[in-house]
Amino acid sequence: MTLLAVPSDAPGGFDADISGHFGHCDAFSLFRIEAGKVVETAILPAAPHDNCLAPVRQLAERGVTDIVVYGMGPRPLSGFLASGIQPFHAGDHQKVGDVVDAFLGKRLTAFGADHTCAHHGDGEDCHH
């Protein structure tokens, strides 16, 4: 069983836009996958981002096994890997449903250190 998380703009779900940075998303769209098919979906409101590892803990406690993101820093990347959650890069996909299809088709690359964001000044974003 796989539990996939995708950081999403409100309201979340298949038709939502993927949030540009997982730590500042409105919600996580969750997809339980069995035998290569989505068998259950849920929306998890994002926890307050009081530190970089809060979303990592929230998803690990929920049993997430994989996450697809555009961007994150090196600290949460390490946290996900240490928690047994495999991060993947969203690539050019804009909609949650598109990235779920790409995940199911094994067309996403693992998120590595070369994808991480450096720290930004106040009010700046990663612009993914």
VMD Tcl script that draws the C-alpha trace (Angstrom):
set ca {
  {0.00 0.00 0.00}
  {1.19 3.47 -0.91}
  {-0.05 6.70 0.61}
  {0.87 9.58 -1.68}
  {0.76 13.22 -0.57}
  {0.66 16.19 -2.94}
  {0.87 19.74 -1.52}
  {-2.13 21.55 -2.97}
  {-3.78 24.92 -3.24}
  {-7.26 25.09 -1.68}
  {-9.46 23.16 -1.77}
  {-7.18 20.24 -2.69}
  {-8.05 17.10 -4.64}
  {-7.49 15.97 -8.23}
  {-8.53 19.30 -9.81}
  {-6.45 21.52 -7.52}
  {-3.23 23.24 -8.49}
  {-0.05 21.85 -6.99}
  {1.34 24.25 -4.41}
  {4.69 25.73 -5.37}
  {6.31 24.91 -2.02}
  {5.16 22.06 0.17}
  {5.71 23.92 3.47}
  {3.37 26.75 2.52}
  {0.53 24.80 0.93}
  {-3.13 25.11 1.89}
  {-3.63 21.35 2.17}
  {-2.18 17.99 1.28}
  {-4.17 15.89 -1.17}
  {-3.74 12.27 -0.08}
  {-4.15 9.23 -2.31}
  {-4.17 5.65 -1.06}
  {-2.85 3.48 -3.89}
  {-3.24 -0.28 -4.11}
  {-2.37 -2.48 -7.10}
  {-1.49 0.61 -9.15}
  {-4.85 2.34 -8.67}
  {-6.14 5.12 -6.42}
  {-8.60 3.48 -4.01}
  {-9.17 6.35 -1.58}
  {-8.63 10.11 -1.47}
  {-8.57 12.58 1.40}
  {-7.69 16.21 2.05}
  {-5.45 17.01 5.02}
  {-5.32 20.69 6.02}
  {-1.70 21.77 6.33}
  {-0.31 22.22 9.82}
  {0.99 25.67 10.72}
  {4.50 26.07 9.36}
  {6.23 26.88 12.65}
  {9.40 25.14 11.46}
  {10.60 23.26 8.39}
  {9.95 19.83 9.88}
  {6.34 20.39 11.04}
  {4.85 19.24 7.70}
  {7.26 16.29 7.63}
  {6.05 15.15 11.06}
  {2.40 15.72 10.12}
  {2.70 13.50 7.03}
  {4.81 10.83 8.75}
  {2.24 10.56 11.56}
  {-0.46 10.09 8.92}
  {1.45 7.17 7.33}
  {2.48 8.88 4.09}
  {5.00 6.83 2.09}
  {5.62 9.16 -0.87}
  {5.29 12.88 -1.63}
  {5.45 14.80 -4.91}
  {6.64 18.41 -4.67}
  {8.07 21.26 -6.73}
  {10.37 22.54 -4.04}
  {11.66 22.21 -0.49}
  {14.86 22.92 1.37}
  {17.57 20.44 2.30}
  {16.38 20.10 5.91}
  {12.87 18.84 5.09}
  {14.32 16.63 2.34}
  {16.52 14.97 4.96}
  {13.54 14.75 7.30}
  {11.38 13.01 4.71}
  {14.10 10.53 3.88}
  {14.79 9.84 7.57}
  {11.02 9.28 8.09}
  {10.87 6.75 5.26}
  {8.92 9.08 2.95}
  {10.22 9.11 -0.64}
  {10.04 12.55 -2.26}
  {9.52 12.91 -6.02}
  {9.83 16.03 -8.18}
  {6.59 17.25 -9.80}
  {8.35 18.28 -13.02}
  {6.17 20.36 -15.34}
  {2.84 19.17 -13.95}
  {0.46 21.90 -12.75}
  {-2.57 19.95 -11.52}
  {-2.69 17.38 -8.72}
  {-4.48 14.85 -10.95}
  {-1.74 15.11 -13.58}
  {1.01 14.47 -11.06}
  {-0.91 11.50 -9.59}
  {-1.18 10.01 -13.10}
  {2.56 10.57 -13.64}
  {3.30 8.93 -10.27}
  {1.15 5.91 -11.13}
  {2.92 5.67 -14.51}
  {6.34 5.86 -12.82}
  {7.21 8.98 -14.84}
  {8.52 11.11 -11.96}
  {12.11 11.43 -10.81}
  {13.23 11.15 -7.21}
  {13.63 14.54 -5.53}
  {17.30 15.05 -4.81}
  {19.61 17.67 -3.38}
  {19.87 19.31 -6.82}
  {16.16 20.18 -6.59}
  {16.31 21.87 -3.17}
  {15.63 25.55 -2.59}
  {18.05 27.83 -0.80}
  {16.65 29.98 1.99}
  {14.82 33.03 0.68}
  {14.28 36.48 2.13}
  {10.95 37.49 3.61}
  {8.22 37.61 1.01}
  {10.21 35.67 -1.58}
  {9.19 32.34 -3.04}
  {10.93 29.57 -4.96}
  {9.05 30.47 -8.16}
  {8.59 26.87 -9.29}
}
mol new
graphics top color blue
foreach p $ca { graphics top sphere $p radius 0.5 }
foreach p [lrange $ca 0 end-1] q [lrange $ca 1 end] { graphics top cylinder $p $q radius 0.2 }
display resetview
